[in-house]
Amino acid sequence: MKYKQRTHLTPEEQAITANPDTYEFPLENDIDFILMGCDGIWEKKSNEQAVEWVYENLNKQKQEVGDDIMKLDIEKIVADLLHDNLATDVTSSGGVGCDNMTCILIVFNKSKL
């Protein structure tokens, strides 16, 4: 609560807030997936690195299941991403990889990723 005590700031301006950054954009045919996550997801990976990581793991699974995109294990990809972001040693990480993490991966039903 000490991070929300600054009375001259609105709830959105406090150091810790429950208000997400949101964006609105039209879905184009070139969008294969949407990856959404809280700030803990982005401590160790940039947007580009996270997208590249997801593509690599989707392609690995696609090689295993063939053309049946419904057999992709999205839950495993997200779990592996979270584990990949965890600090291996809390004391030497400087706090990076120690934050809470929430992530959602939405893969669109496309025949080619």
C-alpha positions as CSV (number, residue, x, y, z in Angstrom):
1,M,0.0,0.0,0.0
2,K,2.9,2.4,0.5
3,Y,3.2,2.6,-3.3
4,K,-0.3,3.9,-3.6
5,Q,-0.3,6.6,-0.9
6,R,0.7,9.6,-3.0
7,T,-2.6,11.6,-2.6
8,H,-1.7,14.2,-5.4
9,L,-1.6,11.4,-8.0
10,T,-4.5,9.6,-9.6
11,P,-4.8,5.8,-9.2
12,E,-3.4,5.4,-12.7
13,E,-0.3,7.5,-11.9
14,Q,0.7,5.6,-8.7
15,A,3.9,3.6,-8.7
16,I,1.8,0.4,-8.7
17,T,-1.5,0.3,-10.5
18,A,-4.0,-2.3,-11.7
19,N,-4.7,-0.3,-14.9
20,P,-3.1,-2.1,-17.9
21,D,-1.6,-0.5,-21.0
22,T,-4.2,-1.1,-23.7
23,Y,-4.0,-0.7,-27.4
24,E,-6.7,-1.0,-30.1
25,F,-5.8,-1.9,-33.7
26,P,-7.5,-3.7,-36.6
27,L,-6.7,-7.4,-36.9
28,E,-5.0,-7.9,-40.3
29,N,-4.4,-11.2,-42.0
30,D,-0.7,-11.1,-41.1
31,I,-1.2,-11.4,-37.4
32,D,-0.5,-15.0,-36.3
33,F,-0.8,-14.5,-32.5
34,I,-1.2,-12.0,-29.7
35,L,0.9,-12.3,-26.6
36,M,-0.3,-10.4,-23.5
37,G,1.5,-10.3,-20.2
38,C,2.0,-8.3,-17.1
39,D,5.3,-6.4,-16.4
40,G,7.0,-9.5,-15.0
41,I,7.0,-11.0,-18.5
42,W,9.0,-8.2,-20.0
43,E,11.8,-8.0,-17.4
44,K,14.1,-10.4,-19.3
45,K,12.7,-10.2,-22.9
46,S,11.9,-7.3,-25.2
47,N,8.8,-7.4,-27.2
48,E,10.8,-8.6,-30.2
49,Q,12.6,-11.3,-28.2
50,A,9.3,-12.6,-26.8
51,V,7.7,-12.8,-30.3
52,E,10.7,-14.6,-31.7
53,W,10.7,-17.0,-28.7
54,V,7.0,-17.8,-29.3
55,Y,7.5,-18.3,-33.0
56,E,10.3,-20.7,-32.4
57,N,8.3,-22.7,-29.9
58,L,5.1,-22.7,-32.1
59,N,7.2,-23.9,-35.1
60,K,8.8,-26.7,-33.0
61,Q,5.4,-27.9,-31.9
62,K,4.0,-27.6,-35.5
63,Q,6.8,-29.9,-36.7
64,E,5.7,-32.5,-34.2
65,V,1.9,-32.3,-34.8
66,G,1.9,-31.5,-38.6
67,D,-0.8,-29.4,-40.1
68,D,-3.3,-29.9,-37.2
69,I,-3.0,-26.5,-35.5
70,M,-5.6,-27.6,-33.0
71,K,-3.1,-30.0,-31.5
72,L,-0.7,-27.2,-30.6
73,D,-0.2,-27.1,-26.8
74,I,-0.5,-23.4,-26.2
75,E,-0.5,-23.9,-22.4
76,K,2.9,-25.6,-22.6
77,I,4.3,-22.7,-24.7
78,V,3.2,-20.2,-22.1
79,A,4.4,-22.3,-19.2
80,D,7.8,-22.7,-20.9
81,L,8.0,-19.0,-21.5
82,L,7.3,-18.2,-17.8
83,H,9.9,-20.8,-16.7
84,D,12.4,-19.3,-19.2
85,N,11.9,-15.9,-17.6
86,L,12.4,-17.0,-14.0
87,A,15.6,-16.0,-12.2
88,T,17.8,-19.1,-11.7
89,D,19.3,-17.4,-8.6
90,V,17.3,-14.8,-6.8
91,T,20.2,-13.3,-4.9
92,S,22.4,-12.6,-8.0
93,S,19.6,-11.6,-10.4
94,G,19.1,-8.2,-8.9
95,G,15.4,-8.9,-8.8
96,V,15.1,-9.6,-12.6
97,G,13.0,-12.7,-13.1
98,C,11.5,-12.5,-9.6
99,D,8.4,-10.5,-10.3
100,N,5.0,-12.1,-10.6
101,M,4.1,-13.1,-14.1
102,T,0.7,-13.5,-15.9
103,C,0.6,-14.3,-19.6
104,I,-2.0,-15.0,-22.3
105,L,-1.2,-16.3,-25.7
106,I,-3.9,-16.2,-28.4
107,V,-3.0,-18.2,-31.6
108,F,-5.2,-17.6,-34.6
109,N,-6.3,-20.6,-36.6
110,K,-4.0,-20.3,-39.5
111,S,-2.7,-23.0,-41.7
112,K,0.8,-21.5,-41.9
113,L,2.6,-19.8,-39.0
